[in-house]
Amino acid sequence: MTWRVGVLFSQTGVTAAIERSQLNATLLAVEEINKAGGVLDRAIEPDIYDPASDPKQFRALAERLLTVDRVRLIFGCYMSSTRKAVLPVVEALRGLLFYPTLYEGFEYSLHCIYTGAAPNQNSLQLAKFLLQHYGNRFVLIGSNYIYPYESNRVMADLIAQAKGKVLDELYVPLDAKAKDFDKPISKIASLKPDVVFSTVVGQSTAIFYEAYRRAGFDPNQMPIASLTTSEAEVAEMSPEAAEGHITAAPFFEALATSAARRFISAYKLRYGPNAPVTAGAEAAYFQVHLAAGALARAGTDDPERLLPALRDAEFDAPQGRVRIDASNNHTYLWPRVAKLDARGKFQIVWNPGVRVKPDPYCVVMSLDDWSADRPQPIHA
């Protein structure tokens, strides 16, 4: 007898690169747990589907997992549009979704554990760094769906706090091609902002960064700053296009904690030395371990009995010790800011060294107050 769980990450479609990293990390965690004897002497058995970056497919496959396959726990989703497609099904069928992706906040579900960053765990820190080092005149550009719209709204509020200005807000199709960036590049050239904040996602990310390089923009003077550009997207662009641009996240491959090095080594041993290890992958990895610990304590995968075992649960994740906040089902995380070097590798340029309490509704939206947990020792 095994613990059967659902796994919904795209292996094809516009966000396949980042979601493959999340799938890989999920399966790595499952393998580690099973190798150590499973949970209460029962192995975890994943039922895996490819929703192809399509919200309708995500919804249909979530329903199949919960009704036909009879699983109760689902690990998955990247884009907010896919999470929002899955959640009503999970809620109606009394399942539990573990969601390992940064998102726009302003959401709570009893049937979801959010292990990616909320806006006060990445947007705030990124804004503070950019305003301090580059200036307060921004152009915002994003893919045309819910996360970029909401993320840009949060960033615009933070810029306004600093008496800065959003010069323009631009959107491209989710599957944007090179020609779709012609007008945004021209607009950026005419406005000459201090920073371009990008919420372009998936395959279009590399296309945008390459177009930015061809336009001759200097990232030292006018960087692209993003929450959605990870090691997976950078792997699809040239080092020249990547160099000098900035991302905020709780985890980067460059992180030097002992837990991070163990995780990265295990990941690359399993999937190859060039396999990108992303913040989304790290969250996908530690959430499986958190779920396994809760399963061991609850003795059941019934969400109603599992949730109490998850509340305030902690785990020594690669980024640092994380904890589920019992009040909102989100996770205490460790924000960092990194800059891409000449090899296209992230180097951490600001590590505040604090674990930040999740504030998904942005109750405290101050650049100087992140609702930080008490500082804990960490070496990175």
Steps between C-alpha positions, in 0.01 A plus 500: 500500500631845406420867549376607156537869416428706190768699318398771252791679334524581130756307300391676181365848424621856564608446862643150457859594588423634847233238569735216406734625772208481746406151383861384531529636854169343602614159380842544665330561835273197447803284422683621812202430723440157351869409523485586871210260552205705385242640739388257771657222290294594194660640184373815332372419149456798265234507227648743246323687221611767250246786486700671222486851654124507434263603785218285356727196498611573855138510612401181317803307626449620858144367482626170359759466776244560775217289355641227274845457655362564850795704623448761771820704470618682188841661453499744212420814299725784390301781339232661714246433226563127546477519879172688473371232260593218738396647836119486452530130412725427796265688734185334366651151520667563835856446388814695591724687255866573576597801287878568470505820298533870574170673437312829525350446845152606609376144529430240766359152467458244773583246230835647391845516658697784338876441511611760244561865583219744572561865394642603838764228459637607160338814352579711807864400514548538124341846502713614794820383330415658166392833647821519701739406221342601168227765533124540520383529138359165386349342191294187574469221243325167538326208336130546448341307789409545864835473679675783309203735540481444875877493554536826309230656719698408812825630350333825394383554860855451627641738241241761599609464866847609393352795308603329179312471174375221273565641155302232317348153545531266202370148430587235242328168417576204724666328202666821379734482202786735411275739304276545806788676678568754223262763638596447868870532411429824311299632793780417746749674270290816492417510873848409631387372842735414784363145520286270286294274726410182311227248573544336162487123557599177331654470154447871427746599774812411301355666189450825696850499653659432161302786345610725786865415433465561125349841574830592669358578844757498781382283793744680731302818443154356420460138609209266448384407849271200535340256738425250222846465341661194657790274411264309266421806287862618507609160363303582183684828431860598424725605790536839328123554513483392864792695645419785736131426551343444841258260672363466854416155640548294816739261324769510233744238376776723637380452857781354711320356804584137568135403442501686167821331384362156590177568314672642191751213490223239528292677235785522249611143569145388420421730205836602356768761574333765285148455637388839639399506866240770561319656795186326375686169505624561854146574621370191318770296675447620856120490479512125436713460811259718700208290376680178587566621853134590540394160364719332759346705781139470381516139384262586216481701179150622581543877456277583798733304727818583312459878516538522881829309464619748237424815698822642642689204351870578438769355276867576444462591133795585271418874538483480883252373757147555366170486683134483401307794649195354674303820442514504119652174363794694351867444586766697688782548243846658463507775231815578303597711197743375235663640187604304191872494426689473169450121498124535540517382862320667788718653770328608822546875548270550799417245768302671779548186713147497642214258471191694392149425622258464206259791460298396193250784536777762527359633826842655563619643167794705621841490337650508849281239671483150355327339800830322556523204731767520767838479325651151505858407420564409139814493289469592135 
